[in-house]
Amino acid sequence: MPNHELPTATSRIRGPRTSIAFAAALLALTTLPACSYKLSPEVSPWAPPLPATVSEAERRILGSDPPEWGLALSGGGLRSALFSIGALKAMYDGRLLERMDVVSSVSGGGYAAYWLYSQDQPRASPARPFGSERLAPGVYPRELCSILTSGNFYTNWRGIRNAISPFGPSFPQDYMIALRRTFGSPRDGAGEIRMHTLLSRAASGEAPYLIVNATLRSPRAREGYVDGLFEFTPTHIGNTRYGYEEWGGGSIPLVQAIAISGAAVSLALKQSISSPSEAYPGSAITLSDGGHSENLGAAALIRRGVRNIVVVDGEHDPEYTFGSYVKLKERFRAHGVRIEIPSIDTFLGAGNGRALRTSLHVGRAIHPGGAQSRLYYVKMSLPESYADDIREYLAADDRSPVRDSAAVQAYFDDCRNQPASATERWAGVDIHDADLYRYASSSYAQYLNRDRPLLSRLGGFLTYQFPHTTTGDQSFFLDQSLAYVGLGYLQTQELVGAVAGGADR
């Protein structure tokens, strides 16, 4: 069994360190709206069933029956990460996050997962559920400040500087440094948290079992979900075609798995690691962004038969074509699984260009033999239900401390200058209060979509209609970051309300 411990030397994390010409190419790539999320390769006629489980080690953790609840966090870069953090906060407040048995992440959704897991610690009291170290009211204002003030996650200038300099880390290493700085924690240091170290927390039921999704590039994937999808979990590494290998002498760092899953610009960010088994040709395999094969993170949960699956979709989709959902339906149909979400299917059948009615779409995945997975799909958008919520908020008579821009600006100033005092000052206001998020997301939407009409109408190459800003933008302003966190929180409240009302029964 191979040892998956990887040295930190640049030579083993293979990434380019080239020229000004390459830097220019990188800049062009990173400014494309959705350049890195084309779902390929296509499904071939040969499509054997996908296994429900992948290893005995995983079965011992999750049990012989399918898990009850799973959460899929989609790709979409920094935008999806912030939207997902807002969604996680709403689920935490609604006691839904603690019900999750499995979390499956891709690319930008993985940033949010890394933010959550890198700070997770054993808890003395069961009253503090999973996510408390980031999302509990007493600490969340400080944690949110940290995210808002480090929104310049990976700027184009940083990428160009890294490309033209003969010194310093490779692109993959520099990317991991940025991930740790923005979404990591002191606990992870230089990458001390490794995939297999998450096993004990999952086994004890204190944290969901984490699946980090990547795409196999070499040896070349030819069969879509069969040999394109690639997983890192606390128990194993691998995919359906070549098999799954349990971690041996060690596993790769969690931050490296997240970086590989987010290697959208594969030319610069793809990584090669030791082959997990003799089934793979050669001594190394090359991996890139999970979104290059499946960008929702839902496939890993559907094929495991998880009974209730929450999908948080933060993709760049200004025309609301639901590209990754459509591809998911097509590919699973080839494996005998029927996926249907009536409100989305009806919307797509009627043509695009209309606003979605709600944030939440409920459907199912019907497996061969009749078993079903209920799907709860939260689509990043500005639906009619959101507009109604904003109108009610503006018409209300009560004046919350966070209703006006001066209060929000005071919070931003605290975040910049004294994040510790922000925790104390804003904990009393309850920083996750929906009023703050209504103000932040609605005012930013008004600024970007109405007050800047030229940028709003450019479309195509530069799409600046909130919330569907380009995935290539990995550097956000404070108000922009808070708008996405707020939108994720508000939209996911529909999910929390539906589940609390018995929609899962």
N, C-alpha and C positions, 0 to 999 in steps of 0.2 A: 504494500500500500504506500503510495507516494506521500511525502511530507509536503504539506501546503504552506508551511512557514515561508514567507518571502522576505528576503533581506530588503532593507530600505535603500540600497544602492541604486542609483539611477539606471545602471545597466540592466537591472532585472525588471524594472518597470519601464517598458520600452515605449518611448514617446519621442516625437520629433523635436529637434533643436536646430532650426534651419536658418532661413534667410529673410531679408526684407520682402522678397517676392512671396514667400510663404505667409508672412504676416499679412500682406495685402489680401491674399486668398482667404485667410482666416477671418479678416474683418468683413469681407464680402459674405462669407458663409454665415457668420454670426448675426448679420442684420437681415437675413431672410426670415419671413414670418414663421414658416413652419418647415423649413428646409430639412430638418433632421427627423421628421416623424412620418415619412412615407413608409407604409407598412408593406414590407417585402421580406422574403420572396412570396410569390403567390402560391395558392394551394394547388398541389398536383393531384392527378386522379387517384393516386395511391394514398389512402388516408385511413390507417388502422386506428382503432379506438385508443384514446389516451387513458392511461391508468388512473384510477381514483387516488391511489397513494403511491409513493415512490420509494419508500424504504421502511424496513422494520423499525428502525430507530424513530422515524417520524410517527409511525403507528403507536409506538409506546407512549409518545407525548400526547398525541391528539385523540387516542383511543381507536377502537375498531369501528365505531359509528362515525359518520361524517360530523365535522364540527358544526355547532349550532349557528355561530355568527362569524362573519369575516368582513374585513374592510379593505377595499382597493383604493389606493391613492394614485391618480394618473400622472403621466408625464406632462410637461409644459413649462419646464425651467422654473425660474424664480417666481413667476406669476402663479403657477400651480402650487408651489411650496407655500406661499403666503395664503392663498385661498384654502389650502388644506389645513393650515394651522388654525385658521378661523373655524373651519369645519370641526376640527378636533376639539376646540374649546367649547363649541356648542354641544357636541356629543358628550364631553366631560360634564358640563353643567347639567345636562339632561340624563345623566347616569346611563348613557348608552355605550360610551367608550369602554366601560368596565365589563360589558357583556361580550366584547370581542374575544374570540378564541384565536383568530389568525389575522395578521395584517400583511397585505401584499402591496409592494410599492414599485413604481417605475420612475426613473429619472427625477424630475422635479418633485414628484410626490415622495420620492425617497429622501429628499432634503428634509421634508417635514418629519418623516419617520426617524431619520437620524437625529433630528432635534429632540424628539421624544425619547428615543432609546438611549441616547448618549448620556442623559441625565438620570435615567431610571435607576433606582436603588432599592434594596430590600427595605420593607416598611415594618415597623414595630406594631403598627395597628392596622387591622383590615379596614378601618374607617377611612384610610387614605388609599384610594384605589390607584390603579395604573394611570400614570400621567400627572400625579399630584405634584411632582418636583418641578413641572413646567406650568401646569394649568390650574392649580388650586388658587383660590382668591388671594391668599396671603402672599403668593410669590409671582402670580401672573403679571402684575404691572411691571415688575422688574424684568421678567423674561421677555415680555412684549417690547419693552424699551430696547433691550439688547438686539432684538431682531430689527426694529425700526432704524436704529442708529448704525447698523451694519448692512444696510440695504444695498450698498455698493459692492455686491457680492463678487462679481467678476467682470470688470469693465473691459471694453474693447482695447483701451489703452494698455491695460495690464497684459492682455494677450499679445499685443504687438510688441511691447517691451520684452516680454518673455521670449518671443520668437527671434528678435534681432540680437539679443544679448548672448554672447558665447558662454556666459557664466550663469550660475544659479540652477534651480531645479528644472527638470523636464516639464512639459505641459501637464502630463498626468499628475506629477508630484505637486506642481503649483496649484492645480485644481483641487487637490486634496487639502492643501494648506488653506485655501479659501473656504472650503467646506467646513473644516474644523473651526476656523475663525468665526464664521457666521452662524453655523448650525450646531457646532459641537459644544463640549463642556469641558471644564478642567478635569473631569473624570477620564476623559478620553485622551488627554495629553497629546502625545505624538502618535496616537492610534493604538492605545493599549487594549481597547475593547475589540475583541475579535468575534467572528461569527459564532464559533462554538461556545464562547463564554455566555451567550444569551440563552443557552440550553437550560441551565438550572432555573432561571426565572420562568421560562415557559413550562418546564416540568412541574413546578410548584403551583402553577396557575396564577402567579402574580403578574405576569406580562403575557400578551399575545405572542404566539409563535410567528416569527417574522420571515417573510419570503421577499428577497430582493431579486428582481427580474432583470436579466441582461439578454443580449443577442449574440449568438455564436457566429463569428465571421470566418474563422479559419480553424478547423476544416470547414469548407463552405457549406452553409445551410441550403438545402434544396427542397425540403418538404414542409415549409411553413411552420405550423405549430409543432410538428413532430421533431424536427432537428434545429429549428431556429431559436425557439425559446430556451433560455438557460437560467438556472436558479442557483442562488446562494441561500441557504437556510442554516439554522443552528445545528442541524444534524448532517447535512449533506451538500454536495456540489454536483451539478450535472444537468442532463436533460434526457428526454424520452428516447431519442435515437441511440445515444451512446451509453446510456445508463447513468445511475446515480451512485456516487462514491461517498461513503461516510468519512467525515474528517478523521485523519489519522493523527500524526504527531502534532498537528496544529492547523489552524485555519487562517484565512486572510483577514486583515483588519476590517471591521465594519465600515469604516470610512472609505476603504478601497472598494468594497463591494458597492457602496452608494455611488462612488465616483465612476466606476465602470458602468453601472446602470444609467448614469447621466452623461455618458460619453457621446453626446449628440453629434458634435463635429468629429466624426470618427477618425478623420485624417490626422487630427491633432491629439485626440484624447483616448483613442482605443488603447487597450492594454493587453499584453500577453502574460499568461501565468502558466505554471506547470500543469501538464495534462492530469486530470483527476483519475484517469484509469488507462489501462492498456488498450481499451477500445478506441481511444482517440488516436488518429495517425500522428506520429511525431511526438516530440517531447514537450511541446507547448501548444496552447490554444490561444486564439485572439478573440477578444470580446469587445462589444460596444454597447451603446444605449439600448435598454430594453424596449424603447419605443420603436426601434427599427423592426421589431417583430410584432409586439402587442403593447399598445400604449396606455391601456386602462388599468392593467394589473389584475383584471378580472379573470383572465384565463386560468391562472393558477388556482383560484378559488372554485371556479365552476367545475374544473375537472376533478377536484377533490370532493365534489358533491356537497359543499358547504350549504347548509339549509337556508340561511339568510345572508345575503351579500349586499353590502352598502358600497356603491361605486361613487367616488367623488371625482368628477370629470372637470379638470381645469385646463383642458386643451385650448389651443388657439383655433377657434371655429367661428369666425365672424358671420358666416352665412348659415350657421346651424345646420350643417349637412350631417352631423353625427358620424363622421367618417370612421372612427375607431369602433363605434357601436355596430355600424353596418358591416365592417370587416369581421368583427367578432361573430355576428350572426352567420355570415357566409362560411367562415372557417369551421365553426362548430357544427353547422349543418352537415358538413362533409364527414363529421365524426358521429353523426346520429343524434346530436343534441339540438333541440329546437329552442331558440331564444326569442322571446316576444315581450315587448313593453308597449302596450296598446297606445298610450298617449304619444310616444315617440314615433311609432309606426304610422299612426294617423297623421301626425304633423308632417312627416317626410312624404307621405302619400299625397298630401294636399299641396306640396310645393313649398319652396323656401321663401324667405323675405317677410315672414310674419313673426311677431313676438311670441315667445312661449308663454303659456298661460300660468304655469306654476314652476317652482324650482324642483319639485320632487316628481319622479316618474316611477311607477311601481309595475313590475312585471314578473316574469319567471323564466327559468331555464329548465326545460323538460328533458330528462335524461332517458336513454334507452331503458326500457323496463318500467317507466312511469314515475320514477323518483323525480322530485322537483326541488329547485333552488329558487327562493323568492328573491327578486332583485329590487333594490331601492337605489334609484339613479338620481344623483344630484348634479345637475348641469350648470356650470358657471354661466350666468346670463343675467339679464335684467328683465325678469318675467313680469307679467301683469300683476301677479300676487305681490311682488316686491314693490311695484308702483303704488298699489293700494296701501301697503304698509307705510310707505313714505307719506302719502296723503294724510293718513290718520295721524301720523306722528306730527306733521306740520300743523294740523288742525287742533291738536290737544292744547288744553289751557295750562297745564302744569309746566313749570320751567325747571328742567333738570340742570344740574351744574355743568353738564357736558353739551348742552344744546347750542351754545354759541361758539364762534370761531376763537374767541379770546381764551376760552377754557381749553380748547383743543391745542391752541398754540402754547399755553402754559404747560400742558402735558409734554409736548414736543421739547420745550426748553428744559424741563426736568430730565427728560430722557437724554438729551445731549450733555447736560452739565452735571447732573446729580442723580443718576439712575437709582441709587439707594434711597434717596429721599422721595423719589417718585413712587417707590413701593409704598412708603408710609402715607404719603399725601393722597395717593389715588386709590388705595385699598378701601378707604371709607366711601369713595364715590362709586366703587365697584366698576372697575375699568372695562369689564366685559359687558356692562350695561348696553342694551340694544340701542339706546339713544346715541351713544358715542359712535357706534357703527353705522347707524342710519345717517348721522351727520357726515361722517367721513366718506362713506361710499357715495352718497347722493351728491354731496358738494363736489367731489372729484369727478363724478360722471358729468355733472353739469358743466364744470370747467373744461373738461376734455372734449365732450361730445357737442356742446352747444356754444361755449364761449371761444372755442378754437375751431371754427368751421372749416378752414382750409385744410388743417391736418386731419380733421375728421372725415373729409371727403376724398383724401388721396387714395385710400384703399390699396389693395394689391401689395406692392412692395413695402409700403409703410402703412400699416393698419393701426390707427391710434384711437379707434372707437372703444372706450371702456365698456366691458372689461377685456376685450380681445386685443390687447396690445401684443406686439411681436414677441415670440418666444426667444428670439435672439437677444432681446434686451435683458441683461443680467445685472442691471444696476438701477435701483429704484430710489426715488425721493421719499422722504418720510411720509408725506400725505398720500403718495401713491401706494406705499407698502401698507399703510393702515387701511386704505380703501379696499384692498384685496382681502386682508384679514377680516375686515368688517363684512364684506360681501359674503365670504365663506361662512361666517358665523350666522348671518341673517338667513341665508338660503338654507342652511342645514337645520335651522329651527323648524322648518316644515317637516323634515325627516323626523326629528325628535318628537314633534307633536303627533305625527302619524303613528309612530311606534307606541308612544304612550297611550294613544287612543285605541290600540288594539289592532292596528293594521297588519301586525305580524301573526295574528291568530287565524 
